[in-house]
């Protein structure tokens, strides 16, 4: 399976999560320089998707924001950890907004997240008639490797399980 992994604002494109995914999957994990090239990030990711087959988008925080909009635009399922959908930030890249109620967004929200407030995320999703499922985890904004593996392992898309 081909996975696009989008890291958050203060994170890196290198992690144990990505290394673990690469053991069984092809992972595209571009370095996203939100503070330097924020306005071109979405277009760069569109080009990556248009030149490769992507089966799943995984995103965390600001990467979850991008992943949500890319998933809608290209009809690709997502797994999003504390996506910054409703959060304002001077570094938030511009995106192309496409309404899409058919693609499924799976969200894992930290019940103690003080960076991306879960209730605001849910309000955003409901206001935009989004097709989504979500769960709360007893965590803050950061997602542990164990939580990441748990929810990746629970995903089912199409005829197969990941």
N, C-alpha and C positions, 0 to 999 in steps of 0.2 A: 504494500500500500504506500502511496505517496502522501506525505503529511507536510503541511506548511505550518511551522512553529513560529509564533510571533511573541517575542519577549516584551516585557513592560518597560516603562520609562527609565527606571533606575536599575535595570537588569542588563544581562549580557545574552548574546546568542550562543553562549557555551555554558552547558550545565550538565549535571548528572542525569537530568530528565531527558535531555536531547541525546546524550550518549546511550541511555537505556532504549529509547525509541529506535535509534540507529542499529541496534542489534538485530531487529527484525523488519525494519521499514526503511524506505528512502525518505529522508527528512531534509526539507529546505528550511534553513534557519538563518535568514539574512540578518546582518547587523543593522539595526534600525537606529539611526542617529537622529532621534527626535529633536534635539536641541539645535542641530546644525542644518539638517535637510528635511525638516518636518513637512514642508509643503509639497515635496516631490515623492514622499514615501508611498502614498496611495498609488500614484501612477507607476512607480517602480514595481510595486506588488502586483498591480494589474498585468504588467508585462510579464512578470514571472509566471503568473497563473495562465496567461494566454499562450505561453510557450512550453508549458508542462501540464501534465495531467495531475490534478490535486484531488485526492479523495476525502481529505479531512483537513480542517483548519483548527489548530489549537492556539489559543491566545490567552495571555495573562495581563490584567490591568489595561494599560494603553494598547497592548497587543490584542487584548480581547475586544476593545473598541474597534480596531482595524479589522479583526477577524469577523466580527459580527457583520460589518458592512460589506466586506468581501464575500462572505458566505451568502448574503442576500443577493449581491450582484451576480455571482457566478453559480448560484444554486448548489453550494457546497456545505455539507453539514459542519457544525462547529462544536468544539468543546472549549468553553470559556471559563476561566477562573477569575473571579472578581473583576469583570470587564468594566472599564471606565466609560460606560455609555452615557450616564447623566452628569458625570463630573466635569467641571470646567477646568481647563488648564491652558496656559499660554503656549504650551508645546503640543497641543492636540492637533494632529494633522487634519487637513481638509479631506473629506471623503465624498464619494458619490452616493447619495442616498437612494436606495431602491427598495420599494415596498415588496415584501415577499412573505407570504403566509404559508408557503408550502415547505420550505426548508426547515429542518429542526435544529434549534440551538439548545445545547445542553449546558447549563450553567451550574457552577459550584461556587457558592457564596460563603464568605467567612462571616459568621454571625457576630464576631467581634471586630469586624473591619471598620476602622475609623478613617481610612483613606478614601475608599469607595464605599459609600453607605448602601448596604443591601436594599433597604426599602426604596431608595431613590432609583436603583437599578430596576427593581420590579415595577415601579410606577412607569418608568420609561418604556419597558417592554409591553406592558398592558396598554399604554396609550398609543403604541404603534402597532397594535394587533399582531404581535409577533407569535410565531409558533415556537414555544419553548417549554422546557422542563427545567426544574431547578431543585437544588437541595442546599441545605445549610450544613456547614461543618463548624465544629468548635475551634475556630482559628481566627486570626486577624487577616491582614492583607496578604501576607506571604503564604504560599502554598507549599506544604512539605512534600518531599518525594513520595512518602507513603500515601498521602491523599491523592497525589497526581496519579500514581499507579492504580489505585483503587478505582478511580473514575474512568480512566482510560480502559481498564479491564472490563468495566460494566457496559461500555458502548457497544451498540449493535446497529449496524447500518446495512440496508439492503438485505441480501441473503446470508451474509456472513457476519461473524463476530470478529472483532479486532483482537 
